Amino acid sequence: MGTKGNRRGPKKSDKFEEPDLLVSVNDILKKAQDNGLYIDNALKIKDVISTFNDIEIKYEVMDASKSGSLSYINGKWVMSINSNHNIKRQRFTMAHELGHYMLHKGKNTEFVDTTFFRSSEMDSIEYHANEFASRLLMPEEIVRKLIDEDKIKNIGELALKFEVSSAAMKYRVISLGYKVKDNE
């Protein structure tokens, strides 16, 4: 069993509780729910992105350390996804790049991202895009229901429900205040 039901209170240092992040994620989740863009608990992220007329998704062979990018080219945002990565990584990368689009498109015309949580010194833009992706693919309400009501305590089982990696699921569960065994 990976997760324990005891929750810690919110951390005072949570830097990602900004209104823009919360509003953007909540708006997209509501739109997805209203339009049936879920398969069980897994958000159909590619279908969500297709609702944005100015984003095009491309799959490309990239270096293993590069997950994807978002670039503004000829009046359109091009989201490039590493075709060598597994589908769970690709889903997270799509959500991450959508985070850049929603939160940062006015600040830059190109975002290039390396693999998830490899650097301990992520800048705040990457941190916010990761947090956006995490909240979008693993919504708090659904995660809490699966853990508290459905009694799913295994990180791997939770990850399957959301079609994300165990590492992403573990990070999300911890960020929601649940304790996780060290070996998970």
Secondary structure, DSSP 8 states (H G I E B T S, - for coil): --EEEEE----TT-TT--HHHHHHHHHHHHHHHHTT-EETTEE-HHHHHHTSTTEEEEEE---TTEEEEEEEETTEEEEEEETTS-HHHHHHHHHHHHHHHHHHTTT-SEEEEESTT--SS--HHHHHHHHHHHHHHS-HHHHHIIIIIS----HHHHHHHHT--HHHHHHHHHHTTEEE-TT-
